[in-house]
Amino acid sequence: MVDVLKSVNLEELLAHQQPRKNFNIIKLDEEKYAVRVAKIHDRFPWHSHPHGDEGWLVWEGHMTIDTEEGSVELKKGDFTVIPKGIKHSPIAHIDNTIVVIFNLTKLGMDLVDENVDLGEFELPKESRS
């Protein structure tokens, strides 16, 4: 199991796993989940997810996720889980950092500031809590 707010290198995590034995290494919940890929830059506004955990994998680049519990720095190959309900705000230290995000399809999102500019990001209707 991945420790909360601690970066984990996926290559090291999978090093002792046999092929086809690692499909459920990154498992967030028992329900259906989504995998999203994005290029990020700057800081995303403070928010939380009321319905499930959110997993972050840095594919390329460098970022930090600040949370109300502390911060976790992630570089290429690092993974972390932000538990449901924890307020957090990711920030890219390198523009166009590429991330893979694992979460529930109906994760929900509560923005700390409802009037914040989300830029190009559109909050899906099913993601609203």
Secondary structure by P-SEA (a helix, b strand, c coil): cccccccccccccccccccccccccccccccbbbbbbbbbcccccccccccbbbbbbbcbbbbbbbcccbbbbbcccbbbbbcccccbbbbbccccbbbbbbbcccbbbbbcccccccccccccccccc
